[in-house]
Amino acid sequence: MKHLLSRMVRDLGFLAMILLFLYGAWHYGVRGDVRKFEQVQGVLSSPSELRLSMVVSYRSGPLVVERYEMNDFSGRSEVVYTVEGRNGIRATVHDTLRTVDVPAFFDKAKAEGVKELASKPPVRGANERYTIRVASSIAGVSGSHTFTFTSPGFWATKAGREYHIVLSKDKPVPDLLTLQGISRNDPRYLHLVEGFEAFGTPRFLDGKARARAAVLSRAHA
């Protein structure tokens, strides 16, 4: 009887250890993975919104403004182009996309530092002024960034260098003054403009070209 009782106590002890181990594994392992899975599912099921736009305004000439817009609402994408002539004639082209091209464009622009780009002072003689805006709202986290510039080709290759005078007390007198140069060229402005202009399906690009040509022809009429 005593031997049977001690065996039961020992078995209960083993059972308690197994239950304690299983609880620890659930609490620190499986439960954590389940929580992460639920968080990921929450993000995926949350409404998301991506908006990108480029507005080109003209100081003179037959056109007043061109607007390029890309939007994605929880996987439903669209692209819109609007052109307006100085005579008040306006044309709009709209296309619905069944691809991930808009999120891909947004991710590429973000990876290349679009939110770090600052507005640039106007370049003398420039006729076009570009305003680019990117905005997103994902899983309740929102943000936007807007900047303006002219002459993207100039900023890509002809902006030159910026020099800073550095004084060093540790160098001999002849080398007391040194100049440090930093390139001001930034091709990202030009890449963004070219990306907006080339974005869209062949059908959309063809419609955009025809709309622009129609407004220009009416402007010269």
Buried (B, 14 or more C-beta within 10 A) or exposed (E): EEEEEEEEEEEEEEEEEEEEEEEEEEEEEEEEEEEEEEEEEEEEEEEBEBBBBBBBBBEEEBBBBBBBBBBBBEEEBBBBBBBBBBEEBEBEBEBEBEEEBBBEBBEEBBEBEBEEBEEBEEBEEBEBBBBBBBBBBBEEEEEEBEBBBBBBEBBBEEBEEEEEEEEEEEEEEEEEEEEEEEEEBBBBBBBBBEBBBEBBBEEBBEBBEEBBEBBBEBBEE
